[in-house]
Amino acid sequence: MYPCLFFLLRLPQRDFACREELQQSDVERWLGFITFLCEVFGTMRSCSAEPFRVLVCPIYTCLREVRVHMHPPNQ
């Protein structure tokens, strides 16, 4: 892995770990975090021109949380 990529993804890893708190405290930063993950996935490629598949699960997790946040299940 490229050294700059390590630093690039270090902060999003931290944000992903505390995403529930981030969603509650700063919705704009939470949405910016999700946007950043999607942009990294859509833009950056590995040496073999593959997308960073490791981001697929975190992106789907975050998008599912956005959907639940926007349309909470009936209680």
Secondary structure, 3 states (H helix, E strand, C coil): CCHHHHHHHHHHHHHHHCHHHHHHHCHHHHHHHHHHHHHHHHHCCCCCCCCCHHHHHHHHHHHHHHHHHHCCCCC
